């Protein structure tokens, strides 16, 4: 996710993230579908993403440009998915400043299909309907409009696991074997208990986990129904699963297990290399992000184990082509290529973004990652992807999630009473929904 590729966040859905200048200045200005930007038929296809989807880092843009010498790819990205989405909404409303390809976090895709279908290209006109068999059924269906429009092609999904620092565990006298840990934290209560043991003997300036917001996000990702039910009705205030995720996160905060770091903040980014936390709930797309932030000095210090409480999904994304894109056909061809099984398998091998393509999922089953102590990431995330529930997606999923994680941040960073923070979350959601 990219993160949130989200992420997640969004967004997310991933590698070292660089904000490459002003979003508005760097993106295409929209307009007609002209044949070229330069003499000789050269076309610059602009791509605007949140976080980093790993395409540049994995060398896919360079590979595509070699295969298509008439095309140059120019990418911009915004680190925080919420900022990205807000900017995208402004530009969609105005019809200008849009890139040829725009990333869409899975928590936003229902907004696109239900409310903004007229602002994105129906990719069937370019032949996308012939690609349906390549994708997991739920991934394809989520980007399908009311009248059958194909409004985006899936990049990755976010099967969940737990990433941890073996060196910090060893210093605190905890086991480091991934299979043993999976047994000890098979439940979230077990995870918190290990956290309390870690806290008692933790190295200086090191907490058990990065933030209670990430704990909440990973737990709610284990549920089929979160904010809406299958009928489209809002259920978040009364959903017992959501309440459990909230209460577990609050307990982690009150026990002093969190490093109190807001995800995607500069302080959070720096903490990966500093060893400020020993565990982080990690959907597959987080692997590339960890590598980018922890750097070469982190290689071999990280490992991955199965998630407490069962399988879940956090994040995943789509690539879409706005109606106002300058080079729609060229944009579609790039999107088709980037989301093909072969490229999804390459991305997973190099960045950790788990494929939404059924063919790629089978291909990566035996993948291991030397950075994460040789962890069998193909098996760990593949098993999680198979067992994860098919989630009910609503128009305001991401907005509601953001209000709840904001409230949890008030609990852990400001010491606000959980009851007061919950009321603030309810007010924030009410304002978001209008």
Protein Blocks (a to p, Z undefined) as FASTA:
>chain_A
ZZfeehiaehkinijaddebjfklmpcebdaddfbfbehhiacdddddehjehlmmnomm
mmmmmmmmmbccdddddfblklmmmmmmmmmmnopaiafbdcddfklmmmmmmmmmmmpc
cfklnopmmmmmmpcfklmmmmpcfkopafbdcfbdcdddddddfklmmmnopafbfklm
mmmmmpfklmmmmmmmmmmmgcehiafbfbfklmmmmmmmmpfblkbcfkopafklmmmk
lmmmmmmmmmmmmnopagoiaehiaklmmmmmnopafbdcddfklmmmmmmmnommlgok
accdddehiacdeedddddddfkbmblmlmmmmmmmmmpmklmmmmmmmnopacfbfklm
mmmmmpccfklnopafklmmmmmmmmpccddddfklmmmmmmmmmmmmmmmmnopafklm
mmmmmmmmmmmnZZ
